[in-house]
Amino acid sequence: MTILENRKSSPFQNITIDDVMLEFSVRNVPFKFDLSKISSRLEHATTSQRERVELSPDGEGIHWPEVDEDLSLIALIRSKTGG
């Protein structure tokens, strides 16, 4: 499991990633996403590749350099809430 350091200016907190799930919270509201459903690159990546992950400087995106994947946390929330 990978736990990303939170950025003070970011509303995203408690960001964790394991082999199958991406989890985080916004204002104490939890969100969970199955990696295989949000990214075919992450679905086919090795555990080692998924563990090498970086939080964007603004704290609103996640980057996996070994699989060249970027995810916007805001876009993920919008996809789940229809917003």
Sequence and secondary structure as in RCSB ss.txt:
>XXXX:A:sequence
MTILENRKSSPFQNITIDDVMLEFSVRNVPFKFDLSKISSRLEHATTSQRERVELSPDGEGIHWPEVDEDLSLIA
LIRSKTGG
>XXXX:A:secstr
 EE    TT SEEEEEE SSEEEEEETTEEEEEEHHHH HHHHHS HHHHH  EE TTSSEEEETTTTEEEEHHH
HHHHHHT 
